[in-house]
Amino acid sequence: MDTANSKDVAPTKVKFKSFSESIQSKISAWSDNGYMILENFFEPATCDAINDEIDQLVKNNTLSFNSSHKLMFAHKKSALISSVAQEKRLLDILDFLLDKETVLFQTINFIKGSEQRAHSDSIHMTTYPLGYLVAAWLALEDTTNENGALFYYPGSHKLPYLLNPDFNEGETILTLGKKTYQDYEDMIEQQIKNNAFPKVEFHAKKGDLFIWHANLLHGGSPIMNKKSTRKSMVMHYFAKDVIKYHEITERPSLLES
């Protein structure tokens, strides 16, 4: 459904009728918006359990923060987190959006907001054909303008995918080019200005889920209260039967069988 008009195509699928009217409406708007918000998708108690699990995994050194202050692949260390990230209600929606079976690739847990500049996930987790990645962000506590809310640009997923040949000067079949990731971010900022996309902050409630298209531009707002937390979990999923790789380094993305 990456290239199809979901408003026209989705209702023709048998599976469409299995979703609630609210989710049907969000699916129908997917092609126009590039995202959907599912309020109260997970119970607050589930979010609390995940937070407790993360605290314990860090405390016993099972998980540690990387250089970007992220906790990677917690689902490989926690049966609880693995089950939440692969809950059937969620996978059914993701499978329908991509019109393929989806497979969980990674989870990223945050204690604080990322403050990451606008980007498309496809520069990090790329597929061939393009578009067979989908992401979901779970609010593990409320987000506000104080603790660095997730921001996004509705409709920006319709832009051409910005990949190495588009910004990485000097790239050839044998070399990766001279540009850096910051050059990529600068070009994304220019695209946003050129197209006058509106910037929207997602002030989520604990348990809300934000699902977005592989090419939707998004990032993390500045943290105004440096003492605040913004606990959340990002989950990335690939379509099962497509080629997966990391565009910047051109390394393959391998899934455990």
C-alpha positions in Angstrom: 0.0 0.0 0.0 3.1 2.2 -0.1 2.3 3.5 -3.6 -1.5 3.0 -3.5 -4.2 5.4 -2.5 -5.3 3.8 0.8 -8.6 5.6 0.8 -9.6 3.7 -2.4 -7.7 0.5 -2.1 -8.0 -0.3 1.6 -11.8 -0.9 1.6 -11.5 -3.4 -1.2 -9.4 -5.7 1.0 -11.2 -8.4 2.9 -9.1 -7.8 6.1 -10.2 -4.1 6.2 -13.6 -5.1 7.7 -11.9 -6.8 10.7 -10.8 -3.4 12.0 -12.9 -1.0 14.1 -14.4 2.0 12.3 -11.9 4.3 14.0 -8.9 2.3 12.7 -10.5 1.9 9.3 -10.7 5.7 9.1 -7.0 6.1 10.1 -6.0 3.4 7.5 -7.9 5.3 4.8 -6.0 8.5 5.6 -2.6 6.7 5.6 -1.6 7.6 2.1 -2.4 11.3 2.6 -0.9 11.7 6.1 1.9 9.2 6.3 1.1 8.4 9.9 -1.7 7.4 12.3 -2.2 8.0 16.0 -3.9 5.2 18.1 -5.0 6.7 21.4 -4.8 4.4 24.5 -3.6 1.5 22.4 -1.8 0.0 25.3 -2.9 0.1 28.9 -1.0 2.4 31.3 -0.2 -0.6 33.4 1.6 -2.2 30.5 3.7 0.9 30.0 4.5 0.9 33.7 5.6 -2.7 33.4 7.9 -1.9 30.5 9.4 1.0 32.4 10.1 -1.3 35.4 11.6 -3.9 33.1 13.9 -1.3 31.5 15.0 -0.1 34.9 15.9 -3.6 35.9 17.7 -4.4 32.7 19.9 -1.3 33.1 20.4 -1.9 36.8 21.7 -5.4 36.3 23.8 -4.3 33.2 21.9 -6.5 30.8 21.3 -3.3 28.7 23.4 -0.2 28.5 23.1 3.1 26.7 24.8 3.6 23.4 26.5 6.9 22.4 23.2 8.4 21.4 21.7 7.6 24.9 19.5 4.9 23.4 18.8 1.4 24.8 18.9 -1.0 21.8 17.1 -4.3 21.2 15.5 -4.7 24.6 13.0 -7.1 23.1 15.9 -9.6 22.8 16.4 -9.5 26.6 12.8 -9.2 27.7 9.9 -11.5 27.0 7.5 -8.8 28.1 8.9 -6.2 25.7 9.0 -8.8 22.9 5.4 -9.7 23.4 4.3 -6.0 23.5 6.2 -5.2 20.3 4.7 -8.2 18.5 1.2 -8.0 19.8 -1.3 -9.4 17.3 -3.5 -6.3 17.3 -0.5 -4.2 16.2 1.0 -6.6 13.7 -2.4 -7.0 12.0 -2.4 -3.2 11.4 1.2 -3.1 10.2 0.7 -6.1 7.9 -2.3 -4.4 6.4 -0.5 -1.1 5.8 2.4 -2.8 4.0 0.2 -5.5 2.4 2.9 -8.0 3.5 3.8 -9.9 6.6 5.9 -7.7 8.9 8.8 -8.8 11.1 10.1 -6.9 14.1 13.7 -5.7 13.4 14.5 -3.6 16.5 13.3 -1.8 19.6 14.8 1.4 20.9 14.0 2.6 24.4 14.4 6.2 25.5 14.6 7.6 29.0 14.8 11.2 27.7 13.7 12.8 24.5 16.0 12.2 21.5 16.3 15.9 20.4 17.2 14.3 17.0 16.9 16.5 13.9 14.4 15.8 11.3 15.1 12.6 9.3 13.5 9.7 7.4 14.0 6.3 8.9 14.8 5.0 5.4 18.3 6.5 5.5 19.1 4.1 8.4 16.9 1.1 7.6 16.4 0.9 3.8 14.5 -1.6 1.8 14.4 -2.8 -1.8 11.8 -2.1 -3.0 11.6 1.2 -1.1 8.8 1.7 1.5 8.7 -1.7 3.1 9.6 -0.4 6.6 7.1 0.8 9.1 7.7 2.2 12.6 5.6 2.5 15.8 6.4 4.8 18.8 4.9 4.0 22.2 4.5 6.7 24.8 5.6 5.2 28.1 4.7 8.4 29.9 3.0 11.6 28.9 4.9 14.0 26.6 4.7 17.8 26.7 6.5 20.8 25.4 8.8 20.5 28.4 10.2 17.0 27.9 11.0 16.9 24.2 8.0 15.7 22.3 8.2 13.8 19.1 7.6 16.1 16.1 6.7 15.2 12.5 5.7 16.7 9.1 2.4 15.4 7.8 2.6 14.6 4.1 6.4 14.7 4.0 6.5 10.9 3.2 5.4 11.8 -0.4 8.8 13.4 -1.0 11.3 11.4 -3.0 13.5 9.2 -0.8 16.7 11.1 0.0 19.5 8.4 -0.3 23.2 8.4 -0.7 23.4 9.4 -4.4 21.2 12.5 -3.7 23.5 14.1 -1.1 26.7 12.2 -0.7 29.1 13.9 -3.1 31.8 11.7 -4.6 29.9 8.4 -4.1 30.7 5.7 -6.7 30.1 2.0 -6.9 33.3 1.5 -4.9 33.3 4.5 -2.5 30.8 6.0 0.0 31.4 9.6 -0.8 32.7 12.6 1.2 29.5 13.8 2.9 28.4 13.2 6.5 25.2 12.5 8.3 25.0 16.2 9.2 25.0 17.0 5.5 22.0 14.7 5.1 20.2 16.4 8.0 20.9 19.8 6.4 19.5 18.7 3.1 16.4 17.4 4.9 15.9 20.8 6.6 16.1 22.5 3.2 13.5 20.1 1.8 11.2 21.0 4.6 11.6 24.7 4.0 11.2 24.3 0.2 7.9 22.5 0.6 6.6 24.5 3.6 5.5 21.4 5.5 3.8 22.2 8.8 5.6 20.9 11.9 3.4 19.1 14.4 4.3 18.0 17.9 2.8 14.8 19.3 1.8 15.5 22.9 1.0 11.9 23.7 -0.6 10.3 26.7 0.9 7.2 28.3 -0.2 4.2 26.1 -0.7 6.2 22.9 0.9 4.8 19.8 2.2 6.7 16.8 2.7 4.7 13.6 4.6 6.2 10.7 5.6 5.6 7.1 9.2 4.7 6.2 9.7 8.1 4.6 7.9 10.4 7.0 10.2 13.2 8.3 10.2 13.3 12.1 12.5 14.0 15.0 12.7 15.0 18.7 11.9 18.5 20.0 14.3 20.3 22.3 14.1 19.3 26.0 13.0 22.5 27.8 13.2 21.0 31.3 16.5 19.1 31.4 15.5 17.2 34.5 12.5 15.7 32.8 12.2 12.2 31.4 10.3 11.2 28.3 10.2 7.5 28.5 9.2 5.9 25.2 9.9 2.9 22.9 10.3 2.8 19.2 9.7 -0.4 17.2 10.8 -0.8 13.6 9.4 -3.5 11.4 10.5 -4.8 7.9 8.3 -6.6 5.4 9.5 -10.2 5.7 10.4 -10.9 2.1 12.3 -7.7 0.9 16.0 -6.8 0.9 17.0 -4.8 3.9 20.2 -2.7 4.3 21.7 0.4 5.9 21.9 3.1 3.2 24.6 5.3 4.6 27.2 2.4 5.0 25.4 0.1 2.5 25.7 -2.8 5.0 22.9 -5.4 5.0 20.4 -5.4 7.8 20.3 -9.0 9.0 17.3 -10.5 10.8 17.6 -13.4 13.2 15.6 -16.4 12.0 
